[in-house]
Amino acid sequence: MEDEYVTECLVYILKEGQRMMWKRVAAFTLAFFLMGSSVLFADSAYQQVRVWINGNEVDGGSYVINGKTYVPLREMDGLVDYDNDAKTVKLYKPNVHIFLFKGDTAFGNVSKGKLKFNVFTQVDHLETDIAAVKVAITDPSGSQKDIQSQDITQQKDNFWFRTYDFTYNFATSGEYKVGFYMKKSKSSDYVLVSEKVITALNQ
């Protein structure tokens, strides 16, 4: 009888131990599942993505948060004004139209080689003060050459800016970008607000 009693006690202890073990396993599995769900939810609500604007990839990437894509304002080709006290950010993006003239004749594509021309820029709907403007040209390799800059002493919401005639060597075929830049203050950097593409052809 004593042996049977001891055996029953051992069986009971083993069964209880198994129950406790399965409870711990179940609790651990549930915790892991909840953690995994949180991670999956976080991934679906906050995700870094690659974004291209007009064929150019956004530097540093962008983010999708709750179904909305967030892109740095510096990629919008405009003037950004950040007010730390008010915690506000303002983007100024005026209408800018660029025209290229060889003498009095407008043109777009060119043949490889040297060409004398000027850049005419028309600006309107400028809703902020600026310190200066600049026109520059960038070749297919990314090398940039400043064409002309000018300080702005009289603030207007619309104006024209025409460069002097200058000679530029379209040394290789490909796309050249004529950019119009603005800066808000003398100490700030120039910001690209518009550009026009010139294609140099093998002719």
C-alpha positions in Angstrom: 0.0 0.0 0.0 2.8 2.4 0.9 4.5 1.8 -2.5 1.2 2.4 -4.3 0.7 5.6 -2.4 4.3 6.8 -3.2 3.7 6.0 -6.9 0.4 7.9 -7.0 2.2 10.9 -5.4 4.9 10.8 -8.0 2.4 10.6 -10.9 0.5 13.6 -9.4 3.7 15.6 -9.0 4.7 14.8 -12.6 1.3 15.8 -13.9 1.3 19.1 -12.0 4.8 19.8 -13.2 3.7 19.2 -16.8 0.7 21.5 -16.3 3.0 24.3 -14.9 5.5 23.8 -17.8 2.7 24.1 -20.4 1.4 27.2 -18.6 4.8 28.8 -18.8 5.2 27.7 -22.5 1.7 29.1 -23.2 2.5 32.4 -21.4 5.9 32.7 -23.2 4.2 32.0 -26.6 1.5 34.6 -25.9 4.1 37.2 -24.9 6.1 36.5 -28.1 3.0 36.7 -30.2 2.0 40.0 -28.7 5.5 41.3 -29.2 5.5 40.1 -32.8 2.2 41.8 -33.4 3.5 45.0 -32.0 6.6 44.8 -34.3 4.4 44.0 -37.3 2.1 46.9 -36.5 5.0 49.2 -36.1 6.5 48.1 -39.4 3.2 48.7 -41.2 2.6 52.1 -39.5 6.2 53.4 -39.9 8.3 52.4 -42.8 11.3 54.0 -44.6 10.9 54.0 -48.4 12.8 55.2 -51.4 11.2 58.1 -53.3 12.1 59.5 -56.7 11.0 63.0 -57.8 11.3 63.6 -61.6 13.7 60.7 -61.9 16.0 61.8 -59.0 16.1 59.8 -55.8 15.4 61.7 -52.6 18.6 62.0 -50.5 18.2 60.1 -47.2 14.9 58.5 -48.2 11.4 59.2 -47.0 8.9 57.6 -44.6 5.4 56.2 -44.8 3.5 56.8 -41.5 -0.1 55.6 -41.2 -0.5 55.4 -44.9 1.0 58.9 -45.6 4.3 59.5 -47.4 6.6 62.2 -45.8 9.3 63.8 -48.0 11.8 66.4 -46.8 10.8 69.9 -47.8 14.3 70.6 -49.1 13.4 68.2 -52.0 10.5 70.4 -53.2 12.7 73.0 -54.9 11.5 75.9 -52.8 12.5 78.2 -49.9 11.9 76.7 -46.5 11.4 78.9 -43.4 11.5 77.1 -40.0 10.2 79.0 -37.0 11.5 77.1 -33.9 9.5 79.3 -31.4 6.2 78.8 -33.2 7.1 75.2 -34.3 6.0 76.0 -37.9 7.6 75.3 -41.3 6.7 77.4 -44.3 7.5 76.4 -47.9 7.7 79.2 -50.5 7.6 77.9 -54.1 7.2 80.7 -56.6 6.3 80.2 -60.2 9.5 80.3 -62.2 9.8 80.1 -66.0 13.2 79.8 -67.7 13.8 80.7 -71.4 17.0 80.3 -73.3 18.0 82.8 -76.1 20.7 82.7 -78.7 20.5 86.4 -79.7 16.8 87.0 -80.0 16.0 83.4 -80.9 14.7 81.0 -78.2 16.1 77.4 -78.3 16.1 74.1 -76.5 18.4 71.5 -77.8 22.0 72.3 -79.0 24.8 70.6 -80.8 28.0 69.8 -79.0 30.5 72.6 -78.9 30.7 76.2 -77.8 27.5 78.4 -77.8 26.9 82.0 -76.8 23.5 82.5 -75.2 21.7 84.2 -72.3 19.1 83.0 -69.8 15.8 84.9 -69.3 13.8 84.1 -66.1 10.3 85.2 -65.2 9.3 84.9 -61.5 5.8 85.5 -60.0 3.9 84.6 -56.8 6.9 85.1 -54.6 5.5 85.4 -51.1 8.7 86.0 -49.1 11.7 88.3 -49.1 14.9 87.1 -50.7 18.5 88.3 -50.6 19.8 87.2 -54.0 19.3 85.1 -57.1 21.7 83.1 -59.2 21.7 81.2 -62.5 24.0 78.2 -62.9 24.4 75.4 -65.4 25.2 71.7 -64.5 26.8 69.3 -67.1 25.9 65.6 -67.4 28.7 64.6 -65.0 27.3 66.9 -62.2 29.9 69.7 -62.5 28.3 73.1 -61.9 29.3 76.5 -63.3 27.8 79.7 -62.1 26.6 82.0 -64.9 25.5 85.1 -63.0 24.2 86.2 -59.6 22.6 89.4 -58.3 21.6 90.8 -54.9 18.0 91.8 -54.5 17.6 95.2 -53.0 13.9 95.9 -53.8 11.4 93.2 -52.8 8.7 92.3 -55.3 6.4 89.4 -55.7 7.2 89.2 -59.4 10.2 90.2 -61.5 12.3 89.3 -64.5 16.0 88.4 -64.5 18.1 88.2 -67.6 21.7 87.2 -67.7 24.4 88.7 -69.9 25.4 86.8 -73.0 28.0 84.2 -72.1 29.8 81.4 -73.9 29.6 77.9 -72.7 31.2 74.7 -74.0 28.8 71.8 -74.4 31.7 69.4 -74.5 29.8 66.1 -74.3 26.4 64.9 -75.4 23.7 64.6 -72.8 21.5 66.6 -70.5 22.6 70.0 -69.1 20.5 71.6 -66.4 20.1 75.4 -66.2 19.0 76.2 -62.7 17.6 79.3 -61.1 18.5 79.7 -57.4 17.4 82.0 -54.6 18.6 82.6 -51.0 16.6 84.1 -48.2 19.5 85.9 -46.5 23.1 86.9 -47.2 24.3 84.2 -44.8 22.1 81.4 -46.1 22.9 79.0 -49.0 21.4 79.2 -52.5 18.4 77.0 -53.0 17.3 75.6 -56.4 13.7 76.7 -57.2 13.5 75.8 -60.9 15.5 74.3 -63.7 15.4 73.8 -67.5 17.1 70.9 -69.4 19.2 71.5 -72.5 20.0 68.4 -74.5 23.4 68.4 -76.3 23.3 66.3 -79.4 26.0 64.6 -81.5 25.6 66.6 -84.7 
